Amino acid sequence: MLIELKNITKKFDKQTAVKDLNMKIEKGSITMFIGPSGCGKTTTLKMINRLIEPTSGDILIHGKSVVDMEAVKLRRSIGYVIQEIGLFPHFSVYENIAVVPRLLNWEEKRIKERVDELLHLVTLDPSYAQKYPMQLSGGEQQRVGLARALAADPEILLMDEPFGAIDPINRLKLHDSFLEIQEEIKKTIIFVTHDINEAIKLGDKIAIMNKGTLVQYDETDEILHNPKNEFVENLLGRDRSLKALSLEKTKGFVTHEGYVITGPNDDQGSLREKMKKTRSEQAFILDENGRLLGRKILVTKKTGKQEMIQDSNPVVVDRNNNLVEALSKMLESGEHQLPVVSGRGKFMGVINLSHIFAEVTAAEAKNTIKGA
Amino acid sequence: MGFWEFLQAYQDKIILEFFRHIKIILFSLPFAVLLSVPLGFCISSRPKMAKIVIYLSSVLMTIPSLALFAIMVVLLAPMKLGLGMTPAILAITLYSLLPITRNTYIALNQVSPKTIEAARGLGLSSSQILWKIKIPLSIPVIMAGIRNALVLGVSVATFASLVGAGGLGYFIFSGISRANLKMVAIGAVIVSGLGIGVNYLMLLLEDVLTPMGLKNKS
């Protein structure tokens, strides 16, 4: 157990923000805190790095009480991300990321290497190092904020509604790359949000709070299938079975059948043969690095003649997209089979509509059994 | 006597009074800055005190310049400092109090609380937050306050000639008492030019001192 909250209570004047909270947070997982405003989720988060001191109770990291640590040192060992405005406007991207390493007196050479590494991790071009926050979009600023929090390689990352100020389309993109990054870094992340879809999409576990108390704290899957009370049910909304679908990532449903792979300069005739043989409707064109360039579709005309059409801008599903997002892309494009790519554009395989339906049926069955 | 001849005849006097004028302002500036900037810092986290300080310095500013010089003369007379540079410097320093203190106060309070929170969360100590975050982010606004005070000082310093400190006010006031319009005009034009020049130089300095990321260039 990495973080342990023991009987934490926080009172502001006479108001109780957090009441007798007990929680254990596991290493390497994403824990989402959600609840209505004023439920104590942000207060709880800020007590972990002692931006707020608890009135009573104790917080342990690796079994050691945070109260015994020097607050400034404690904070340097924990990553902290808030909404986009938290970047220092008078520092370049490089200087922003270098803040904590410099506080820790790293050598400049080591800092430079680390900044390069982090920019690569958050998929920003190295040329961004010399830019200033004002010159970046909201999403780019958020990536820099994440890189800054990760600079000294902290074990724990605290995130306070980091994507709150970003428009919905870019937020979805950031979610995907956030999950991709977490797959690489495997940090213990505590994430405060007010968006239930965000909580379900990103969280390994969800902690639902209301009026300063913990209502339910469980694996995301468990919360969706077994909400503890009406409050949780209302928070989840009516489309629970659809939301349950969003728990499953596309990458778990990738298949490698029913399509053909080809290079950009391959022969048309043999490709057609191959597609007929495997009964494939589409062929995906990949470059030498396995990146998806486009696709070719075999279309049967009214005359019965088959024709090959090239589509250089096909609809793709990110492998970290959940099944709801994949389904929505299928409905929009009218396709029952879509290519799946990694965050860096590498082709992974395809996802089929029939597989998504199978999952819905399975989830329904699970709900019925549990409800009965 | 034509205008140019007049200029030539008074050339030496003009240069002398011009530099005296600048001297008065340059002597007042350090006092004004050393008094107002720390005062602004001091009240930045004390809203009640800030209200009082800003109110009092606004009151100071509403005293007409001429009257303020007169008060200085009266107050300083017992110490035998009633005439010359001392009352002039004191008066200009008092006038600078409001623009610099107020701007320092505003500058420090306009730093986004989210920026400060992020700095705290990353593990910067209070003094690091002050020196690395608050002060650099405040410099443009503080500098604008100093610029306002200086430009104001240029015009207020014209009264210095009335208390025996000299300066370009000499031409204006002597010109009026001798009904010599050329003299008045010369004094007025040079004071205006000096004001505009000081403003421009301070804008340049502001630009140099403003951190890169805060400039509106992409």
Boltz contact constraints between the chains, C-beta under 6 A:
constraints:
  - contact:
      token1: [A, 51]
      token2: [B, 121]
      max_distance: 6.0
  - contact:
      token1: [A, 72]
      token2: [B, 123]
      max_distance: 6.0
  - contact:
      token1: [A, 72]
      token2: [B, 125]
      max_distance: 6.0
  - contact:
      token1: [A, 75]
      token2: [B, 121]
      max_distance: 6.0
  - contact:
      token1: [A, 75]
      token2: [B, 123]
      max_distance: 6.0
  - contact:
      token1: [A, 76]
      token2: [B, 123]
      max_distance: 6.0
  - contact:
      token1: [A, 80]
      token2: [B, 121]
      max_distance: 6.0
  - contact:
      token1: [A, 80]
      token2: [B, 122]
      max_distance: 6.0
  - contact:
      token1: [A, 82]
      token2: [B, 118]
      max_distance: 6.0
  - contact:
      token1: [A, 85]
      token2: [B, 112]
      max_distance: 6.0
  - contact:
      token1: [A, 85]
      token2: [B, 114]
      max_distance: 6.0
  - contact:
      token1: [A, 86]
      token2: [B, 114]
      max_distance: 6.0
  - contact:
      token1: [A, 86]
      token2: [B, 118]
      max_distance: 6.0
  - contact:
      token1: [A, 89]
      token2: [B, 213]
      max_distance: 6.0
  - contact:
      token1: [A, 89]
      token2: [B, 214]
      max_distance: 6.0
  - contact:
      token1: [A, 90]
      token2: [B, 136]
      max_distance: 6.0
  - contact:
      token1: [A, 90]
      token2: [B, 137]
      max_distance: 6.0
  - contact:
      token1: [A, 90]
      token2: [B, 211]
      max_distance: 6.0
  - contact:
      token1: [A, 90]
      token2: [B, 213]
      max_distance: 6.0
  - contact:
      token1: [A, 90]
      token2: [B, 214]
      max_distance: 6.0
  - contact:
      token1: [A, 99]
      token2: [B, 122]
      max_distance: 6.0
  - contact:
      token1: [A, 100]
      token2: [B, 122]
      max_distance: 6.0
  - contact:
      token1: [A, 132]
      token2: [B, 213]
      max_distance: 6.0
  - contact:
      token1: [A, 135]
      token2: [B, 218]
      max_distance: 6.0
